[in-house]
């Protein structure tokens, strides 16, 4: 009994001690805050900060005057259903861009769309303009935010480790080096329809902790998949889970030309931990040629970052048999297509089919195939966006994007920037029926290999690769 | 206690009584048996009848001189691995056919091929020449026969109910009206390779029961799926499981023209419980036109028997929307193709694909598609034989065959004569990708309906249908 009393006392002291360090960001007025952008009004009433949607304004941000680097932030928020909102952190102002997009930086997403349900995810506002952590790989996290009520939120930003919680459920676990410091800001999103005028977002109990952070961090939950955006570095968690680099960032070790026993002597460049296939004006495998891993892979998860040049065509192939096509052109395998959809005709390929009937060739159909677009299973399955209703996010030239391929026996998935694009079973009858219609019908047992090489394609266009990593299972 | 004693006594008396009625078919010699066909030698030694494979002989049968109608037969059998054998029952001799195929009738299959493993199945020897009960819908039954050992077999033939067991596991449950009486015969199969010369089949403890059969029958196991081959009649088991006739065999009730509000006035014939689409020289939907069920179906199992004329083309469509194609041609839906593969060009359709590249049309591929063959999902998935390695059994003109379609939400299966031909998920991404390549790409959301009509196609060729039945779930 005495020991228990002592323990309760200890708990009490510990809690009191740590609570002393929390600092409220809401005083009697909003003097510590300022409008960073936009025309909407923020008001403080009975400890609640609120704002209403207005037409004809960009998103409006009420931000702290002070900048914060490492911190743990907690707040409660109520978002009227139909609105989108967010809380910026480590954010800043970029005066060189149009006024409506000057506030940039990490955004803790507030998403009342129940189909997507990415609240707590991390959006890179007005910089990369995409989700650094869309909540696509954490189903439990997706269900943490409740519409029509107050929700408790928590952001931990310590070094490059950013983690978020909603109502006690961990939503994200991001390692990202983009911003180390900046203001915190409450967003009231711009709206385009008058039906949304007057809809409200409310915040209360906003408090921050800036000292002794490491001992105040929450336990990390396994269901909140970690996403690591740091170059040339595996996280502790990745090492534990069997990830390793498939390319060392410096040498040609582990790779060879697809049709040679060693690495091509020209056509490929290694510089600053980036591997680049050089341009030869779009010729397929005529310059350096494709490169493949020496090793063959069976069940694996492959992740790499790639950057295209304008109009570029390339690809990542898997289950490649380098003995199959000894002639001209690329080696044969399943291909995660890399393409500049906007500037390459392959993204909308016109084709015509004739059938032989009554002793003559009759036009059967004329159509456009989209199964050669970015992220598609080349010539077979068109990349979609399986995680939200909107069309898939475009890949822009000269920006880095992340490809991910998962193979588990027959089951295969293609991902782009943490969005699932497609999935199929390569052993299914319907997959084999699809192959019969495609350009691959001439290769017997296409896609059916037990194991195969991984290939990076030389399609004669400049494309760069980095952070090529893999784990096998 | 007294009651238990009484019960044990009762059991003892019952067992003794029934065992008295079993009659051995093996005496001191083989005087009750005779060779019905073939040149192999059967010998009797220590109660074991055995024979060895020889070259240059048709299958040899040692049969009972006596004919049996209703009976329960039990025997033990040992088959050298690599051989195929069987036990004929209710069999007879047809002297009007070549000598090697004169013995015809039901055969209890003995199959040492472990990939197929259809021992205990019922083959219709030298008559229909296919399995009336292939062991494709009873996985437990498939595993009952053991190679390299003696196996205990049991056949119950009572009226049109035929059931078999191996080592206590029920293998078949067939209702079939083809033969009601005939001899029992042991088969030593013909062989074609000298490596099989001298391989043995042995039988022992062959005994038969011919009286009080109904009280001696084994309990029916649910895992041994019942197959009913009786025309215009649902079995008790089928009624319990929700089967009903989708066509009453006599009137046009429940059906209408696909593009009309009533049944076509010509082009279709109803006679002797058979529904026939008449010939109009191969024109698609220009005579009577397709017919559809008035009702729409969502999740169902459909079974019907069909008979083609030479060179015929027809089909069973499901998830049909009769509002979709109001113009010429057939209504739109997923189609179980009915075709005379041997005599219709559609079974091996030549096609060419051109792609638009560098401002001109370039020949991309020239190929043959087999996805319009018998049982295929028309223009999409080629029918295979998923239950054994051999190619699918041909459908012959003027013979009855059974089609079966199962739909459970996205999952669909096509069966022919109790052999699974194909399966797919109509909601999968890869199925939609396949549709994009097919002639159906112009119909939005093809195959995605929540429910639809069932259609019998008028493709201008004479094709008959009977026993059209369905159960919904």
Interface residues (C-beta under 8 A of the other chain):
Chain A: X345 X349 X350 X351 X352 X353 X354 X355 X356 X357 X361 X364 X365 X367 X369 X370 X371 X380 X381 X382 X384 X386 X422 X423 X424 X425 X428 X429 X430 X431 X433 X434 X436 X437 X438 X439 X441 X442
Chain B: X345 X349 X350 X351 X352 X353 X354 X355 X356 X357 X361 X364 X365 X367 X369 X370 X371 X380 X381 X382 X384 X386 X422 X423 X424 X425 X428 X429 X430 X431 X433 X434 X436 X437 X438 X439 X441 X442
